Amino acid sequence: MRRPPLKATLAAALAFALLVGLGVWQLERLAWKETVIARIAARAKAAPQALPPRAQWAALRPEDYDYRRVVARGRFVPDRQVRVFRASAPGGVSGEGPGYVYLAPFETADGVVVVNRGFAPLARADAIAPPPSRETEISGLMRPPEPRNAFTPADTPDKGLWYTRDGPAIAAALGFPQAAPFTIDADPAPGVALPRGGATEMSIPNNHLSYAFTWFGLAGALAVVFALWARRRGA
């Protein structure tokens, strides 16, 4: 009986080990993602905390505050609202199609924080209520700047139109270069239909288990194919 070539055996063994390793890595990622999702849920449902003082802003890390529920008191800056395009309604709401979330600078005792007031579909853009001019209290979730990718269109600050929820960049374009490095996704405001507050995407993708099964399945398939090939070769 002829044995399979050593090079082929080593190549199959290395490929098998790699596929199994990728499956194990996905299981580790699954545990990490479940921890992240649980932390997000706990933060989002917790009682509101006071907004971190300005002295702490520079040292804040997104993983320490993302989705933290806070409360802040201040006043919206008049005539400084911008739009951020969304291909679909955030927050799991269906049937509204594309639209915008509306962001505006909010002056607090510690400085300016950009607030995401909420979402409105394109068809209802003319029904947007302006930010209140009086001093008010808002509650909502702290969020870090939204990253860009190669497919993100260029922002047009001169038209007040953006494609990423980048609070510091938006604040700087509006004349507030020392604004907070985070934004607040405001909760629904009483008596305000649009923009609809609570425009936070809470559905976190978690496909690591299916990825792990895919890698383990490929490893098993490779083992079976190699075993059949080696058996036929030695027949």
C-alpha positions in Angstrom: 0.0 0.0 0.0 1.4 3.3 -1.0 1.4 6.2 1.5 0.3 9.6 0.4 3.2 12.0 -0.4 4.7 13.7 2.6 4.2 17.2 1.2 0.5 16.5 0.5 0.1 15.2 4.1 1.8 18.2 5.6 -0.2 20.6 3.5 -3.5 18.9 4.5 -2.4 18.9 8.2 -1.5 22.5 8.1 -4.7 23.5 6.4 -6.7 21.4 8.9 -5.0 23.0 11.8 -5.6 26.5 10.3 -9.3 25.8 9.8 -9.7 24.5 13.3 -7.8 27.5 14.7 -10.1 29.8 12.9 -13.1 28.0 14.3 -11.7 28.3 17.8 -10.9 32.0 17.3 -14.5 32.6 16.2 -15.7 30.9 19.5 -13.5 33.3 21.4 -14.9 36.2 19.4 -18.4 34.9 20.2 -17.7 35.0 24.0 -16.3 38.6 23.6 -19.2 39.7 21.5 -21.8 38.3 24.0 -20.0 40.2 26.8 -20.1 43.4 24.7 -23.8 43.0 24.0 -24.6 42.3 27.7 -22.7 45.4 28.7 -24.5 47.6 26.1 -27.9 46.3 27.3 -27.0 47.0 30.9 -25.8 50.5 30.2 -28.7 51.4 27.9 -31.3 50.3 30.5 -29.5 51.8 33.5 -30.7 55.0 35.3 -29.3 58.1 33.7 -26.0 59.4 35.1 -24.7 62.9 35.1 -22.7 63.9 32.1 -18.9 63.4 32.7 -17.3 66.8 33.6 -15.2 68.5 30.9 -12.0 67.7 32.8 -12.6 64.0 32.0 -13.5 64.4 28.3 -10.0 64.0 26.9 -9.3 60.8 28.8 -12.6 59.1 27.9 -12.4 55.9 25.9 -15.3 54.8 23.7 -15.3 51.3 25.3 -15.8 53.0 28.7 -18.8 55.1 27.8 -20.5 53.9 24.6 -24.2 53.5 25.2 -24.0 54.9 28.7 -27.2 56.6 29.6 -26.7 60.2 30.8 -28.6 63.3 31.5 -27.5 66.9 30.7 -29.0 70.3 31.1 -28.3 73.2 28.8 -29.6 75.0 25.7 -29.5 74.2 22.0 -27.5 76.7 19.9 -29.9 78.4 17.5 -29.7 77.8 13.7 -26.9 75.3 14.0 -28.7 72.0 13.1 -27.2 69.6 10.5 -28.5 66.4 8.9 -26.8 63.0 8.7 -28.1 60.7 6.0 -29.4 57.3 6.9 -30.3 54.7 4.3 -32.9 53.3 6.6 -34.5 54.2 9.9 -32.3 53.4 12.9 -33.5 51.6 16.0 -35.2 48.7 14.3 -38.1 50.8 12.9 -39.2 49.5 9.5 -41.2 50.9 6.7 -39.9 54.5 6.9 -37.2 54.2 4.2 -34.2 56.5 4.0 -34.0 59.8 5.9 -31.8 61.9 8.2 -30.9 62.1 11.8 -30.7 65.7 13.0 -27.7 66.8 15.1 -27.4 70.1 16.9 -24.8 71.6 19.3 -26.1 71.7 22.9 -24.4 74.2 25.3 -23.9 72.9 28.9 -22.1 74.3 31.9 -19.1 72.2 30.9 -19.1 73.0 27.2 -20.8 72.1 23.9 -22.0 68.5 23.2 -23.5 67.6 19.9 -26.9 66.0 20.4 -28.6 63.6 17.9 -32.2 64.8 18.2 -33.6 61.9 16.2 -34.6 60.5 12.9 -37.1 61.6 10.2 -37.8 60.0 6.8 -37.2 62.0 3.6 -40.9 62.3 3.0 -41.4 64.1 6.3 -38.4 66.4 6.2 -40.6 69.5 6.1 -42.2 68.5 9.4 -39.1 68.8 11.5 -39.5 70.7 14.7 -36.6 73.1 15.5 -34.6 72.5 18.7 -36.2 74.3 21.7 -34.7 77.7 22.4 -35.2 77.6 26.1 -33.0 75.9 28.7 -33.9 72.2 28.8 -32.8 68.9 30.1 -32.1 65.9 27.8 -31.4 62.3 28.5 -29.9 59.8 26.1 -27.0 57.5 25.2 -23.4 58.6 24.8 -21.9 57.5 21.5 -18.4 57.8 20.0 -17.8 59.2 16.5 -19.0 57.0 13.7 -16.2 55.7 11.5 -16.0 56.2 7.8 -15.1 53.6 5.2 -14.1 53.6 1.5 -17.8 53.7 0.4 -18.8 56.7 2.6 -19.7 59.7 0.5 -17.9 63.0 1.2 -19.6 65.3 3.7 -20.9 68.7 2.5 -20.7 70.9 5.6 -21.6 74.0 3.6 -25.0 72.4 3.0 -25.4 71.0 6.5 -25.3 67.4 5.1 -23.1 64.7 6.6 -22.8 60.9 6.1 -21.3 60.0 9.4 -22.3 60.9 13.0 -18.9 62.4 13.8 -19.7 64.8 16.7 -16.3 66.5 16.9 -16.0 67.1 13.2 -19.6 68.5 13.0 -19.0 70.7 16.0 -15.8 72.1 14.5 -17.6 72.8 11.3 -20.3 74.7 13.2 -17.7 76.8 15.1 -17.1 74.8 18.2 -13.6 73.2 18.0 -13.5 72.4 21.7 -16.7 70.4 21.8 -17.1 67.0 23.5 -15.4 64.0 21.8 -18.8 62.1 22.0 -22.4 62.7 21.0 -25.6 62.0 22.8 -28.4 60.1 21.1 -31.4 61.9 22.8 -34.4 60.0 24.0 -37.8 61.0 22.5 -38.8 64.5 23.5 -42.3 65.0 25.0 -44.6 66.5 22.4 -42.2 66.3 19.5 -43.1 63.9 16.8 -40.2 64.6 14.4 -37.4 64.2 14.6 -38.2 60.9 16.5 -35.8 60.6 19.4 -34.2 57.3 20.5 -32.5 57.0 17.1 -29.9 54.5 18.3 -29.0 51.3 16.5 -29.2 48.7 19.2 -29.0 45.6 17.0 -25.4 44.4 17.3 -24.4 41.8 14.7 -23.3 38.5 16.2 -22.6 35.9 13.6 -19.5 34.3 15.2 -21.2 31.0 16.1 -22.2 30.4 12.4 -18.7 31.4 11.4 -17.2 28.9 13.8 -19.5 26.1 12.4 -18.3 27.1 8.9 -14.6 26.8 9.8 -15.1 23.5 11.7 -17.2 22.2 8.8 -14.5 23.0 6.3 -11.9 21.3 8.5 -14.1 18.2 8.7 -14.7 18.2 5.0 -11.0 18.5 4.3 -10.3 15.6 6.6 -12.8 13.4 4.9 -11.6 14.3 1.4 -8.0 13.7 2.3 -8.8 10.4 3.9 -10.7 9.2 0.8 -8.0 10.4 -1.5 -5.3 8.7 0.5 -7.3 5.5 0.6 -7.9 5.5 -3.1 -4.2 6.2 -3.7 -3.2 3.3 -1.6 -5.7 0.9 -3.1 
